[in-house]
Amino acid sequence: MLSPGPGMSQALTLVAKTGSAKSQQRHVRNRWVNFRISDVYVPEPAQILMELHGKDLLQGRVIDLSDSGNQSEAFAVVEVDGLKRPVVVPVKHIKGIICE
């Protein structure tokens, strides 16, 4: 059995407000529902994101490059709107330059 996590206490509160767990299960079975990726227990949220968005192209501005003597081994530090921290990407995986 899974141990209760942060989302589990909210679910238990919802069950308490709407009736027993069994009646809640009958209510949601075969229904479309909404939930946050961060609330998923299995599989890991990172795996879900990779399956859904692993092939998406991101756009950002290169703010730094690694000091590599071999261009194919260089890395770019890229700021992406919507992300709190810059990402590090191998230069050989940059798909194109949008503007200068």
Secondary structure, DSSP 8 states (H G I E B T S, - for coil): -----HHHHHHHHHHHHH--HHHHHHHHTT------GGG--SS-HHHHHHHHHTT-----EEEEE---SSGGG-EEEEE-TT-SS-EEEEGGG-------
